[in-house]
Amino acid sequence: MNKDETFRWFSTADLSKYEDKYISIVDKEVICADEDPELAYTTAKKKYPEKEVVLWKVPRGETFIF
């Protein structure tokens, strides 16, 4: 996913159920959500070792800073 695709996906995806958690994303799919960023990342990397993993902290409420 390039930066434009990533931005479009983040701006339209409903991530409200992951508020205040770190999520790992591979190919526009949330693989893991956790309060521990290392766990979220390593879980996705173990499942998809050859893919790029995007780690994102989902803000609480309406806050969205990119």
URZI-V300235 format. One record per backbone hydrogen bond with DSSP energy under -1.0 kcal/mol. NH is the residue of the N-H (numbers start at 1). CO is the residue of the C=O. If there is no record, write none. Layout:
BEGIN
nh->NH co->CO
nh->NH co->CO
END
This chain:
BEGIN
nh->6 co->2
nh->7 co->3
nh->8 co->4
nh->9 co->5
nh->10 co->6
nh->11 co->7
nh->13 co->9
nh->15 co->13
nh->18 co->15
nh->19 co->16
nh->20 co->58
nh->21 co->18
nh->22 co->34
nh->23 co->56
nh->24 co->32
nh->25 co->54
nh->26 co->29
nh->31 co->24
nh->32 co->24
nh->34 co->22
nh->40 co->36
nh->41 co->37
nh->42 co->38
nh->43 co->39
nh->44 co->40
nh->45 co->41
nh->46 co->42
nh->47 co->43
nh->48 co->44
nh->51 co->48
nh->54 co->25
nh->56 co->23
nh->58 co->21
nh->63 co->60
END
